[in-house]
Amino acid sequence: MPDPRTVLMTGAAGGLGGLMRELLPRLGYRLRLFDARPVEGEPEAVTADLADTAALREAVRGTDAILHLAGISLEAPFEKILHSNIEGTYRLYEAARQEGVRRVVFASSNHAVGFTPIPSDGDPLVPVDTPHRPDTFYGLSKSFGEDLAQLYWDLHGIETVSVRIGSCFPEPTSVRMLSLWLSPADGARLFHAALTAPDVGHTVVYGSSANTRLWWDLSGARALGFEPQDDSEPYAAQLLAEQGETDPKDLEHTRIGGHFCTRPPTWPH
């Protein structure tokens, strides 16, 4: 696939959106920004809800690809998740279909497989074809998004890379995150690979850096051309000293979704 240069990025006002607003232009992208909230310092950004189909279709029109980061990123009542994450993602794909955009990168989440057990030492890494085991309504919406992407590939030929993001922050903030951390620079590298790899159909990949304590298999992401360059291990000693080792008898310490499985943080947070 030729390098797309004009990319619609939804969720541009969010935490991940803010990181990518800074990093993706360095890789040559022209970003068209879309969010339900105003994007600070970006007067040309489109401020609209995904339910505003006219504004959404206008934002999609003329772009080469879509990076879909929008939506509620924590747990919330089902009605809110339904409106924002499920119906919103459906409307995005409909706009892409109507405007002839053929590539979407969908921000899925580790919480689509949140109840999957963490591999023990010596066990194989969690494969990308592990069944959906969402830990919340939020995780359920990401499972839906992956299945919707598959449907739009099979029915309409819209290609998607669904990236099950671990935790993309400037640095890891918990012992659990040592296994799932995606550095912002590696996040930009992964999105670039997902936007440009040829013949992806619908491909699901895990999104994290090359962490020493990695839980899941990154071979799918590497097959797209992703070469992670960061590792959370330099942060390990301090986090372990501050937070202690994980408890193997505690459900949140034995499942990929962590505390989302037992006491999920709620939106807004």
N, C-alpha and C positions, 0 to 999 in steps of 0.2 A: 504494500500500500504506500503511495506517495506520502511524504510527511505532511500532515494537516497543519495549517498555519493559523487558521481562524477557528478557535474552539470556544463554544459556549460553555461556561462553567457556572452551574447552578450552585446555590449554597455559598456564594462568594463572600458573604459577611461572616461566615462561621470560622471556627478555629482552623480547621484544615484548609478552608478556602483562603483564609488570610495567608497561610504559609505558601500555598500554591500561587497566589497572586504575585508573590515576590519571586518565586523560583522558576516557574514555567516560562515567563518571558525571557529568561536567560538562556533557555533552550530554543528560542526562536519563535515562540508562540504569541499570537495576538489573541488576547482573551476578551471575550464578550461576557460581561458579568451580569448575573441574575440572582436576586434574592428577595424574599419577602420583607426584609429589613434593608434600610439604606446601607450602602457599602461606604464606609468612612473614607473620605479622600478620593472617591471615584464618582464624580458627578455624572458620568455617562452610563453608569450602571443602571440596569433595568430593575426597578423596585416594583415587584408584583408577586402575587401568590401563584403557585402552580395551577390553581383552579381558574385563574384568568387565562383561558385558552387563547384568546386573541393576542394578549401580550406575550404569552409563551411562544405561540407560533411565529410572531414577528421576531422574537429573539432568536429562534432557531433558524430562521430563513437566512440563507447565504453562508452558513457556517460549514466547515469541513468535518467537524466532529463535535461530540458533546461529552463533557466530563460532568457526570451527575453526582454532586455531593450534597444536594439539598435534602432536607428532611429532619425530623426529630431524631436526635442522636443518643437519647437515653430512653428509659421506660416512661410510658405515659398511658392514660386510659385508652382503651382500644379505639374509641371514636376519634381521638386525636391522631393516633397512629394511622388509622384508616384514611383520614382526610389527607394528611401530609405525606406519609410514606408510601401508602398503597395506591390511593387514587392519584396522588401527585406523580408517582412514577409512571402509572398508566398514561396519564395525560402527556407526559414528556415523550414517551414512545410514540404516541399518536401524532404529536407534533413532528417528530423526526420522520415518521412515515409520510405524512402529508407534504413535508418540505424536501423529501428526498435525501435526508442525511443518513449515511450508511454505516456510521461507526459511533458507538456509545461506549464510554468507560463508566461502569456503574460501581459506586462505592458501596459494596456489600460489607459484611462485618464478620468478625470471629464469632459474634453472638448468633449467627445463623446455625452454628454447630456448637453452641455454648455448653450443652450438656455432654459433649463428647469427653471421655476421660483423658486426662493428661497422660502421655506415655511415660512409663517408668524407665529408669536407666536400663539400657539394653534393648528396649522395645523399638520397633520401627517408628519413624516420624508419622504423624497423622496424615493420611493421603487426602488429596483434594476431592476424591470421589466418596469420602465418608458421607453417610446419609445426613440430611438436615436434622439437627436436634436443637431447635431454637430454645433459648433460655428465658425469653420475655416476648411480649407483643412486639417490641422493637426488633428482636431477632427474627420473629416470625415475618415481619415486613421485609426483612432482607432475604429470607428464603423465598418469599413471593417475588421479589425483584429479580432474583436469579432465574426463577421459573418463567417470569414474564419475558425476560431477555431471551430465553430459549424459544419461547413461542414466537416472538417477533423475528428471530432468525429463521425458524422453520416456515413461518407463514409469509414473511415479507422480505427476507434477505437482509435484515439489519444486523450487522455484526456487533457483538458486545464482548468486552472483557469485564467480567465481574470480579472485583478485587476484594477478597475478604481481609479487610484491613485489621491489623492488630491494634496498636495504639501509636498514633503519629503525633508526637510531641517533640519539642526541642531536645528533651532528655527524658529518660524513664523516671517515673516517680514512685514506683512500687516494685516489690520483689517479683510479683507476677509479670510485670511489664518487661522484666529482663528477658523473658522468652518471646514476647510479642511485639517488642518495640520496632517501629518503623521510623527511622530518622527522617526529618523533612527532606533532606537531600536525596535519600534513597526513595522517598515517596515520589519526588519529582522524576527520578530516573524510572521508576516503575510505571508511572502514568505515561511517560514518554514512550516507553516500550509498548504499553497497551494501546496507545494511539496509533502507533506506526507499524506494528508487526503485521505481516500479510496473512490472509486466510485464517482468521481466528474463529470464524463461525460464532458460536457462543462458547467461550472459554472461561472457566472459573480458576482463579489462582489465589494463593495466599499472599498477603502483603506484609512483609516484615524485613528488617535488615538481617544480615548474616550473623545472627546472635549465637554466641557460644552455647546458650541454654535453649536453643530453638526447639519448639514442640512439633512443628509441622513441616511438610515437604515443600520446598521452594522450587522444585524442578520445573513445575509448570510455568512459573514466572520467569525462570531463567531461560526457558525455551522461547519466550517472547523476545529475548535479548536483554533482559534485566540482569545487571551485574551489581548486586548490593556491595557497598564499600564500607559500611559501618557495622559496629558490634556494640551491644549494650554492656559488655563485660567490664569496661573501665568504671562503670557506675555501681557494680555489684557489691563491692566491699562496704561502701557507705550505706547503701540501702539495706543490706543484711544486718549491719550494725544497728541501724535505726529501727528496723521493723522485725528482725528476727527471721528464723527459718519458717517455712510453711508447715502447717499441721496436717499430716496425712490422714487424720481422722475427720477433718473438716471438709464438707462437701465443696465449699468455695475454693479449697486448695487442691482439689482433685479433679476439677472440671475446667475446660478451657475458658468458659465464661466467667470464672471467678465469682465475685460477689454478686454479679447479675443473677446467678442461680439461686441465691438465698435472700439477698436484700438489695435489689437493684436500685441504683440512683434514679430519681424521677425528674422529669422535665417540668419546668426549667430548673437548672441546677446552678 
